[in-house]
Amino acid sequence: MNPEKATHSKEIRKILKEALHDNKDLNLYLESGSKHAKLTSGAHPLTILSSPSDRKSVKNFEKELTEFIKKIRENTITHGACE
């Protein structure tokens, strides 16, 4: 799935494109859900609102995405150190 199909919000599509491009090493991908698309690395999904209501929602999504990527990176480092 591409960002254009994941959400109607231009701002969120731009954020998603940047996140996917900048974090290729995490193997992130978009998948469709029952009501909303999800950004996932396999085990950890992040729900993407199809039509956020305002700028605050976009800022909240950007914050959630940053935390999501941070958690995945921490998890990857932890699992990599164990091997």
N, C-alpha and C positions, 0 to 999 in steps of 0.2 A: 504494500500500500504506500502511496506517496502522500506528502503533507497536504496537497490540494484536496485529497479525498478524506483526510482525517478531520478537518475543521473548516468552518466558514470564515474564521478570523484570519485576516491577512497578517496581523501581528504575530499570532501563534504559529502560523505557517512559516514565517520568517525565522522565528526562534527555533522551531523544529528542524528546519533545513540546516541552520548553523550547528545545532547540537549533533545532528547525524553526521555532518561533515567533519566537525572538530573532534568527534569521539569514535571514529571508525574502528579503533582498536578494541572497543567494548562490544562490537557486533550488535549494536542497537538496531531494532527494526520496528516498523509500525504494523499493527495487526488490527483487524476490525473486531469490535466487540458487539454485544447485543444492542447497546444504545450508543456507546461512545467508542472511539478508537483508543488503542493503547500503544504506548511506547514501551518496549520490553527488551530485556537482554536474555530472555528465556525464563528465568525464575521470578524476576521482580518486575511487575507491570506498573506503569503510571498512566492513569486515565486522562484522556485529552477531551476537554469539553468541545462539542461540535459548534456551539454558538454561545461564546461567553457574553455576558450581559453588559460588561463595562470595562474600562481601562484597569480597574482594580482587579478584576478577574484575570486579565492578561498578566499583570504584575505578580499576582499570586501564583499563576501557572509557571512563570519564569523562576520564581523562588522555589517552587516544588521541584521543577526540573533540575535546578542546580543541586538541590539536596539529593535528589534521585541519583544523579550522576556521581555525586560525592560518595554516596553509600555503595554504589556498584564498584567504584574504584577502590574503596576501602576493603570491600569484600574480596575483590580480585587480588589485592596485595596480600591479604590474610591467607587466602587459599594458595596463592603462589608460594608463600613462605613455608607453608606446611609440606609442600611436595618435595 
